Amino acid sequence: MRNCVEREGGRSIEGAPHIPLAELAERPDEVPAEGRLVVHCASGHRSSIAASLLRHGGRSEVYDLLRGYAARESAA
């Protein structure tokens, strides 16, 4: 759920689809339909919203990367 500026800055997870939160409702076919799904953003705020929307839409195995991509980078 990262925005374009964040992604262009080189901060992304390899192989992760890029669907900004503002475009999620317009691009549902790009979200994998089955299996575990982890959503992430820079701080965890937008990904929390996205995870909630996906769960509300019927996805059961949706997880939010807590504290966002920044926390993942600092843990590495």
C-alpha positions in Angstrom: 0.0 0.0 0.0 3.0 2.2 -0.5 2.7 5.3 -2.5 4.7 6.0 -5.6 7.2 8.4 -4.0 8.1 5.7 -1.4 8.5 3.1 -4.0 10.6 5.3 -6.3 12.9 5.9 -3.3 13.9 2.3 -3.5 12.0 1.2 -0.4 10.1 -1.9 -1.4 9.9 -5.6 -0.7 11.1 -7.6 -3.7 8.2 -9.3 -5.5 5.5 -7.4 -3.7 2.8 -6.0 -6.0 2.4 -2.2 -5.8 -1.1 -1.0 -5.2 -1.4 2.3 -3.4 -4.2 2.5 -0.9 -6.1 5.1 -2.9 -6.2 2.7 -5.8 -7.1 -0.5 -3.9 -10.8 -0.3 -4.6 -10.2 0.2 -8.3 -7.7 -2.6 -8.7 -9.1 -5.6 -6.8 -8.1 -8.1 -9.5 -4.4 -7.4 -8.8 -4.7 -8.6 -5.2 -3.9 -12.4 -4.9 -7.2 -14.2 -4.3 -5.9 -17.0 -2.1 -3.2 -17.6 0.5 -1.6 -15.4 3.0 -1.4 -11.7 2.2 0.8 -9.3 4.0 0.2 -5.6 3.3 2.8 -2.9 4.1 3.4 0.8 3.9 6.0 3.2 5.4 4.6 3.6 8.9 1.8 1.0 9.1 -1.1 3.4 9.0 -2.3 2.9 5.4 -1.6 -0.8 5.5 -3.8 -1.1 8.5 -6.6 0.5 6.6 -5.9 -1.7 3.6 -5.9 -4.9 5.6 -9.2 -3.9 7.2 -10.7 -3.2 3.7 -9.5 -6.5 2.4 -10.9 -8.4 5.4 -14.2 -6.6 5.0 -14.2 -7.7 1.4 -13.9 -11.4 2.4 -10.2 -12.1 2.6 -9.4 -14.1 5.7 -5.6 -14.4 5.7 -4.6 -10.8 5.6 -1.8 -9.5 7.8 -0.4 -6.0 8.3 3.3 -5.4 8.7 3.3 -3.7 12.1 4.9 -0.3 12.2 5.5 -0.5 8.4 8.4 -0.9 6.2 10.6 1.4 8.3 10.4 -1.1 11.2 11.4 -3.9 8.8 14.4 -1.9 7.7 15.6 -1.1 11.3 15.2 -4.8 12.3 17.5 -5.9 9.4 
